[in-house]
Amino acid sequence: MRAVQVTENVWWVGAIDWNLRDFHGFETPDGTTYNAYLVMGESGIALIDTVKKPFVPELLARIETVTPLSSITHIVVNHVEPDHNGGLPEVMAAMPQAQVVASVVGAKSVAEYHNGLEVGAVKADDVIDLGGRTITFMPASMVHWPDSMFTYCPEERVLMPNDAFGQHVASEERFADELGVDEAMRQLAVYYANILMPLGGVVGKAIDKVVENGWALDVVAPSHGVMWRPAEFAGVLDAYGRWNTGVLADKVVVAYSTMWGSTADLATAIGDGLAAGGMHVEVHDLAVSPFAHITHDLLEAKALVLGSPTLHHGMLYRVAGYLQYLLGLKPAGRVAGIFGSYGWSKGAEKQLRLRLEEAGLEVIADDFLVKFRPTAEDLDAAAAWGRDFAAAVKSRG
C-alpha cells in the first residue's frame, strides 16, 4: 500500500474504492476514495479522518509505510458519516494511545452512532500542538451534516475540509492536475449537484469564514477524490461561487420516461424547439441516464422539462423516482414544464405538477399533452411549445 506525500509533513493515507457504484442513491460509476491524512509534528502525529469500515486494513497499511501505528497521538473526526468514520472503533483499537477529537456536535454523534463511544470535543480555533506543526479547527455545520468540521495545518498551508471540494472518483492520482483538471472539475460538479446543492448558502458561508480566518492555502485536501493545488483551486472557487449563489445559464434539461415511444418522440421534438429558441438542451431518458448525471446537467440549467405517459391515472415510476430524488436536493430558482402522452385517461400531469412544485420548481407553461401516438402535426406543435417555453425562460432573466 502506497502512501502519498502531500507536503513536507502531510501524507495521504486513505483508501481507494474502485467498485463503489452507488452512494445512497447517487450513482458513482467511477468509484471513490476515502481520504485520510497524517500531519507529522516533532512530538505528535495527527490522523485526520479514518475510512469506511471495510477499508480499515488498507488505511492502517498505508500509515505503517510512513510511521508506526504506535506513534499516532491524535485522531481527528471531521465528519461522522460512515464513509468517513465507519471504521473509527477499529482504528482506535489499533492505536489506543491516540486522543480522539471531533466537533462538539461530532462528539455527541460519535457516541450515538458508535454505541456510546466517547471522544473529546474541539471548538472553533482550538489548537493542537504537534511540535513544530499545529492543527486548528473550524466547525462547518451542514457542510453537509451538523457535525462537519474543517481542519487546517497553518505551517503546511493545508486545508482538510471534509466533503467540501470533493468528488466521487477512484484514482491512483492524488492531485487534480495529475488526474486532469477538466475531469476533476466535471467530477466536482457532479458531486456538488448531488450532495451539496441544497446547502449552497451554508457552503458559501463556510468558504467566507476560511477567507476571514486568513488561512493561506497550498493544498486543499477533501475527503473524497483528488486534492487541489492553488493553480486549479481558483477555478474551483469560481465554480463554487456560481453554484452557491445560483447563477444559471440558458440551458434546459429535458427528462422523460416512455412506454411505447410516444413520450420519447415528444421529448425529441420539444428539445429541437428549445434549441431553436436559443437554449442549450440536454435530453435524458430516465430509463437510461443515471439520476446523478441528469442532476449534474441541471446544476447550471434554468429549467427542467419533465415528461411521462399516464399509467393507472399517474406517472411512470421512474419519473416518480427522479422527482423524489430531486425533492431532497431542492433545486430552487429553476422553472419547469410538463409534457407527455396518454391513452384512455390523463393524470400523470397532475402528479408531475404537484411534485415539481414540492421540489421548489415553478411550472411556467401549460402542459403539453398528446393522446396516443403523436402525429406529424403534434410533433410540430411540440417543437413550437419548446420554442415558446424557451422564450418564457429567457423573459424571466
C-alpha positions as MATLAB code, in Angstrom:
seq = 'MRAVQVTENVWWVGAIDWNLRDFHGFETPDGTTYNAYLVMGESGIALIDTVKKPFVPELLARIETVTPLSSITHIVVNHVEPDHNGGLPEVMAAMPQAQVVASVVGAKSVAEYHNGLEVGAVKADDVIDLGGRTITFMPASMVHWPDSMFTYCPEERVLMPNDAFGQHVASEERFADELGVDEAMRQLAVYYANILMPLGGVVGKAIDKVVENGWALDVVAPSHGVMWRPAEFAGVLDAYGRWNTGVLADKVVVAYSTMWGSTADLATAIGDGLAAGGMHVEVHDLAVSPFAHITHDLLEAKALVLGSPTLHHGMLYRVAGYLQYLLGLKPAGRVAGIFGSYGWSKGAEKQLRLRLEEAGLEVIADDFLVKFRPTAEDLDAAAAWGRDFAAAVKSRG';
ca = [
       0.000    0.000    0.000;
       1.427    3.334   -1.098;
       1.106    6.499    0.981;
       1.491    9.770   -0.928;
       3.383   12.791    0.346;
       1.183   15.885    0.085;
       3.599   18.447    1.550;
       6.796   18.090    3.581;
       4.915   16.944    6.684;
       1.478   15.871    5.424;
       0.756   12.460    3.899;
      -2.282   10.939    2.215;
      -3.006    7.533    3.746;
      -6.601    6.912    2.635;
      -8.270    4.132    0.682;
      -9.447    3.711   -2.907;
     -12.856    2.150   -3.536;
     -12.696    1.112   -7.188;
     -16.009   -0.742   -7.050;
     -18.443    1.717   -5.446;
     -21.359    2.235   -7.821;
     -23.992    3.712   -5.524;
     -23.677    6.273   -2.750;
     -27.099    6.278   -1.061;
     -28.835    6.658   -4.431;
     -26.137    8.783   -6.107;
     -24.737    6.665   -8.948;
     -20.935    6.562   -8.819;
     -19.697    4.813  -11.978;
     -16.130    5.966  -11.317;
     -15.882    4.746   -7.725;
     -14.490    6.981   -4.980;
     -11.739    7.433   -2.428;
     -11.956    7.723    1.347;
      -9.207   10.222    2.051;
      -7.329   10.339    5.333;
      -4.230   12.374    6.126;
      -1.296   12.328    8.537;
       0.037   15.631    9.877;
       3.543   14.944   11.187;
       4.991   17.009   14.034;
       8.161   16.564   16.061;
       6.284   15.438   19.167;
       2.972   14.262   17.764;
       1.248   12.903   14.674;
      -2.419   13.501   13.881;
      -4.557   11.269   11.687;
      -7.253   13.352   10.031;
     -10.310   11.143    9.497;
     -10.440    7.400    9.100;
     -12.270    5.421    6.383;
     -15.275    3.242    5.637;
     -15.111    0.155    7.849;
     -14.134   -2.462    5.199;
     -11.144   -0.307    4.214;
      -9.536   -0.020    7.661;
      -6.801   -2.592    6.819;
      -5.861   -0.519    3.765;
      -5.686    2.654    5.863;
      -3.535    1.019    8.539;
      -1.195   -0.499    5.960;
      -0.641    2.892    4.325;
       0.006    4.568    7.682;
       2.645    1.966    8.520;
       4.591    2.844    5.374;
       5.073    6.302    6.910;
       5.151    5.741   10.680;
       4.347    3.044   13.262;
       0.739    2.988   14.430;
       2.042    3.479   17.970;
       3.337    6.941   17.042;
      -0.104    8.390   16.270;
      -1.026   10.785   19.071;
      -4.325   12.202   17.772;
      -7.257   11.135   15.591;
      -9.460   13.923   14.233;
     -13.030   13.133   13.214;
     -14.051   15.779   10.707;
     -17.366   14.035    9.947;
     -19.169   11.073   11.485;
     -20.844    9.676    8.353;
     -19.759    6.035    7.894;
     -17.947    6.557    4.594;
     -15.559    8.749    6.597;
     -15.519    7.198   10.032;
     -17.411    3.931    9.916;
     -14.119    2.264   10.820;
     -13.329    4.584   13.745;
     -13.656    1.943   16.509;
     -11.287   -0.416   14.676;
      -8.774    2.376   14.086;
      -8.951    3.421   17.729;
      -8.333   -0.187   18.758;
      -5.234   -0.267   16.526;
      -3.822    2.904   18.128;
      -5.221    3.054   21.676;
      -2.698    5.689   22.710;
      -4.255    8.280   20.376;
      -6.526   11.043   21.667;
      -9.667   11.296   19.526;
     -11.433   14.624   18.912;
     -14.406   15.827   16.912;
     -16.552   18.946   16.838;
     -18.883   19.438   19.808;
     -21.773   18.065   17.756;
     -19.470   15.432   16.301;
     -18.508   14.089   19.724;
     -22.196   13.558   20.521;
     -22.784   11.992   17.119;
     -19.865    9.570   17.525;
     -21.382    8.373   20.792;
     -24.799    7.955   19.181;
     -23.530    6.208   16.064;
     -20.914    4.012   17.725;
     -22.923    2.796   20.735;
     -21.620    5.165   23.394;
     -18.044    5.542   22.123;
     -16.589    8.596   23.885;
     -14.290   11.100   22.163;
     -13.177   14.622   23.024;
     -14.582   17.821   21.562;
     -12.799   20.764   19.958;
     -14.226   24.187   19.221;
     -13.525   26.871   16.655;
      -9.876   27.992   16.694;
      -8.771   25.377   19.239;
      -5.182   24.353   18.507;
      -3.415   21.011   18.906;
       0.372   21.420   19.048;
       2.203   18.523   17.386;
       5.661   20.039   17.838;
       6.589   22.438   15.062;
       3.250   21.717   13.402;
      -0.220   22.586   14.639;
      -3.760   21.855   13.591;
      -6.736   24.102   14.189;
     -10.432   23.701   13.557;
     -13.499   25.344   12.106;
     -16.961   23.863   12.710;
     -18.794   23.707    9.363;
     -22.275   22.632   10.358;
     -24.335   21.309    7.416;
     -21.382   21.004    5.055;
     -23.013   18.578    4.871;
     -24.041   17.145    8.297;
     -24.421   19.078   11.580;
     -21.180   17.556   12.924;
     -18.983   18.550    9.940;
     -15.698   20.321   10.633;
     -12.703   21.682    8.693;
      -9.145   21.006    9.916;
      -6.236   23.260    8.934;
      -2.453   22.998    9.330;
      -1.058   26.551    9.011;
       2.622   25.567    8.859;
       1.955   23.288    5.867;
      -0.807   25.543    4.445;
      -3.059   22.511    4.017;
      -6.841   22.655    4.471;
      -8.731   19.414    5.074;
     -12.376   20.483    4.557;
     -14.002   17.065    4.555;
     -16.840   16.916    1.978;
     -16.329   20.420    0.625;
     -14.475   20.437   -2.735;
     -14.686   16.640   -3.011;
     -15.535   14.334   -5.901;
     -16.516   10.694   -6.198;
     -13.740    9.295   -8.380;
     -11.374    6.392   -7.771;
      -7.875    7.130   -8.960;
      -4.237    6.406   -8.219;
      -3.621   10.082   -8.978;
      -3.894   12.224   -5.878;
      -3.974   15.738   -7.374;
      -6.353   17.351   -9.832;
      -3.545   18.285  -12.216;
      -2.487   14.608  -12.311;
      -5.991   13.261  -12.940;
      -6.687   16.038  -15.455;
      -8.192   19.354  -14.392;
     -11.162   19.130  -16.774;
     -12.096   15.688  -15.463;
     -11.590   16.772  -11.861;
     -13.831   19.816  -12.420;
     -16.509   17.630  -14.025;
     -16.419   15.260  -11.072;
     -16.526   18.250   -8.707;
     -19.731   19.474  -10.383;
     -21.381   16.031  -10.299;
     -20.588   15.735   -6.584;
     -21.829   19.236   -5.754;
     -25.076   18.779   -7.690;
     -25.946   15.530   -5.931;
     -24.652   16.211   -2.417;
     -24.288   19.930   -1.720;
     -26.858   21.618   -3.971;
     -29.428   22.234   -1.193;
     -26.701   23.613    1.091;
     -25.204   26.281   -1.168;
     -25.764   29.161    1.240;
     -24.160   27.283    4.126;
     -21.234   26.174    1.961;
     -20.695   29.759    0.836;
     -20.562   30.989    4.434;
     -18.024   28.298    5.330;
     -15.782   29.399    2.457;
     -16.150   33.022    3.538;
     -15.067   32.012    7.037;
     -11.909   30.350    5.678;
     -11.071   33.618    3.905;
     -11.909   35.626    7.029;
      -9.565   33.418    9.047;
      -6.756   34.319    6.650;
      -5.899   30.678    6.046;
      -3.275   30.584    3.294;
      -3.636   27.501    1.102;
      -1.062   25.470   -0.788;
      -3.232   22.342   -0.845;
      -6.961   21.775   -0.364;
      -7.372   18.139    0.632;
     -11.010   16.951    0.637;
     -12.276   13.633    1.920;
     -13.195   12.238   -1.496;
     -11.376   12.347   -4.820;
      -8.307   14.368   -5.692;
      -6.624   17.294   -3.960;
      -6.336   20.809   -5.340;
      -3.250   22.994   -5.711;
      -3.528   26.826   -5.963;
      -3.459   26.935   -9.788;
      -6.573   24.768  -10.025;
      -8.257   25.902   -6.820;
      -9.013   29.344   -8.236;
     -11.296   27.663  -10.765;
     -12.869   25.566   -8.003;
     -13.702   28.689   -6.005;
     -15.162   30.339   -9.091;
     -17.379   27.326   -9.745;
     -18.477   27.079   -6.103;
     -19.275   30.800   -6.191;
     -21.657   30.273   -9.125;
     -23.274   27.195   -7.628;
     -23.608   28.614   -4.116;
     -25.341   31.749   -5.370;
     -27.480   30.047   -8.020;
     -26.031   31.603  -11.185;
     -27.780   29.757  -14.033;
     -27.265   29.507  -17.788;
     -29.667   29.492  -20.753;
     -29.952   25.753  -20.525;
     -32.879   23.340  -20.254;
     -32.804   19.717  -19.129;
     -35.466   17.513  -20.744;
     -36.027   14.279  -18.819;
     -38.706   11.704  -19.518;
     -39.828    8.120  -19.302;
     -41.804    6.382  -22.036;
     -43.933    3.248  -22.518;
     -44.322    2.828  -26.293;
     -42.167    5.684  -27.583;
     -44.756    8.455  -27.792;
     -43.341   10.499  -24.918;
     -39.842    9.908  -26.278;
     -40.892   11.353  -29.654;
     -42.332   14.392  -27.893;
     -39.095   14.834  -25.924;
     -37.077   14.944  -29.141;
     -39.424   17.468  -30.748;
     -39.522   19.664  -27.636;
     -35.730   19.531  -27.426;
     -35.496   20.709  -31.038;
     -37.848   23.580  -30.257;
     -35.908   24.607  -27.178;
     -32.667   24.631  -29.175;
     -34.313   26.686  -31.921;
     -35.344   29.102  -29.183;
     -31.716   29.649  -28.211;
     -31.385   27.294  -25.253;
     -28.665   24.738  -24.675;
     -30.509   21.435  -24.321;
     -29.725   18.123  -22.635;
     -32.245   15.298  -23.204;
     -32.316   12.260  -20.892;
     -34.356    9.061  -20.892;
     -34.825    8.235  -17.210;
     -34.589    4.536  -18.049;
     -31.041    5.019  -19.353;
     -29.414    8.086  -17.766;
     -28.241    7.936  -14.140;
     -30.138   10.331  -11.895;
     -26.833   11.795  -10.715;
     -25.811   12.784  -14.232;
     -29.198   14.315  -15.038;
     -28.879   16.377  -11.872;
     -25.353   17.388  -12.871;
     -26.817   18.811  -16.082;
     -29.481   20.587  -14.015;
     -26.870   22.254  -11.770;
     -26.466   25.311  -14.021;
     -29.738   24.981  -16.001;
     -32.579   27.450  -15.702;
     -35.280   24.903  -16.375;
     -36.359   21.281  -16.204;
     -38.930   19.932  -18.665;
     -40.280   16.617  -17.406;
     -42.327   14.114  -19.377;
     -44.326   10.987  -18.583;
     -47.123    8.977  -20.145;
     -50.111    8.261  -17.924;
     -50.286    4.785  -16.409;
     -53.059    3.883  -13.951;
     -54.029    7.575  -13.757;
     -50.489    8.540  -12.703;
     -46.892    8.971  -13.810;
     -44.407    6.200  -14.529;
     -42.369    5.034  -11.557;
     -39.025    6.214  -12.970;
     -40.357    9.769  -13.199;
     -41.736    9.498   -9.679;
     -38.368    8.202   -8.506;
     -36.482   11.103  -10.035;
     -38.895   13.611   -8.527;
     -38.353   12.027   -5.107;
     -34.593   12.300   -5.688;
     -34.963   15.997   -6.588;
     -37.178   16.669   -3.589;
     -34.208   16.189   -1.274;
     -31.941   18.416   -3.381;
     -34.439   21.310   -3.637;
     -33.143   22.869   -6.873;
     -34.731   26.244   -6.135;
     -34.621   29.131   -8.588;
     -35.417   26.981  -11.606;
     -38.616   26.741  -13.616;
     -40.339   23.727  -15.114;
     -42.589   22.459  -17.875;
     -44.604   19.256  -18.267;
     -45.371   17.053  -21.263;
     -46.498   13.548  -22.042;
     -48.886   11.206  -23.787;
     -51.968    9.398  -22.546;
     -54.473    6.796  -23.700;
     -57.911    6.392  -22.194;
     -57.252    8.835  -19.329;
     -54.949   11.637  -18.249;
     -53.478   12.016  -14.754;
     -49.679   11.970  -14.859;
     -49.526   15.720  -15.442;
     -51.326   16.469  -12.160;
     -48.851   14.418  -10.161;
     -45.906   15.949  -12.029;
     -47.043   19.484  -11.257;
     -47.581   18.731   -7.578;
     -44.185   17.099   -7.095;
     -42.270   19.677   -9.145;
     -43.715   22.452   -7.013;
     -42.870   20.494   -3.855;
     -39.268   20.341   -5.101;
     -39.234   24.137   -5.460;
     -39.637   24.454   -9.243;
     -42.260   26.827  -10.635;
     -44.244   25.425  -13.593;
     -44.473   28.335  -16.053;
     -46.303   26.869  -19.075;
     -49.433   24.942  -19.894;
     -48.837   21.199  -20.041;
     -48.222   19.742  -23.490;
     -50.212   16.502  -23.782;
     -50.990   14.227  -26.734;
     -53.454   11.361  -26.890;
     -51.940    8.071  -28.082;
     -49.160    8.382  -30.656;
     -48.226   11.903  -31.785;
     -48.930   12.805  -35.388;
     -46.625   14.931  -37.534;
     -48.798   17.902  -36.581;
     -48.445   17.046  -32.908;
     -44.662   16.935  -33.222;
     -44.643   20.322  -34.945;
     -46.785   21.636  -32.105;
     -44.383   20.140  -29.565;
     -41.462   21.924  -31.218;
     -43.451   25.167  -31.160;
     -44.197   24.581  -27.474;
     -40.455   24.181  -26.923;
     -39.710   27.480  -28.692;
     -42.362   29.267  -26.621;
     -41.021   27.721  -23.437;
     -37.507   28.902  -24.315;
     -38.834   32.430  -24.813;
     -40.646   32.281  -21.460;
     -37.479   31.160  -19.679;
     -35.427   33.923  -21.278;
     -38.039   36.555  -20.460;
     -37.574   35.799  -16.761;
     -33.909   36.821  -16.889;
];
